[in-house]
């Protein structure tokens, strides 16, 4: 387990963001698949697989980012929000 964690933490910030973002479509698919006209057993199996992939992407992305990468990502998102707010204020 430590070997995998060490390998993941050695990946780039960009890779961490991409892997972390992949949890979003998996979460959406795990919920939307209940609308499919298939058996309850198949829906349950799909949910387990898709939700498991979402959690794997989420925790894998966080492991790749690490504490410093997570802080960096939060700063970047805050910067995007400030710029968006600043642009919308200037357009009025």
KASUL-V142474 format. One line per field, one symbol per residue. ss: DSSP state (2 for helix, 1 for strand, 0 for the rest). phi: phi as a letter, one per 30 degrees, with the letter a starting at -180 (. if undefined). burial: + if it has 24 or more other C-alpha atoms within 12 Angstrom, else -. A space follows every 50 residues. Layout:
ss: ???
phi: ???
burial: ???
This chain:
ss: 02222222200022222222222222222222222000022222222222 222222222222222222222222222222222222222220
phi: .dddddddddddeddddddddddddddddddddddddbdddddddddedd dddddddddddddddidddddddddddddddddddddddddd
burial: -------++---+--++-+++++--++-++--+------------++--+ +-++++++++++++++--+---+-------------------
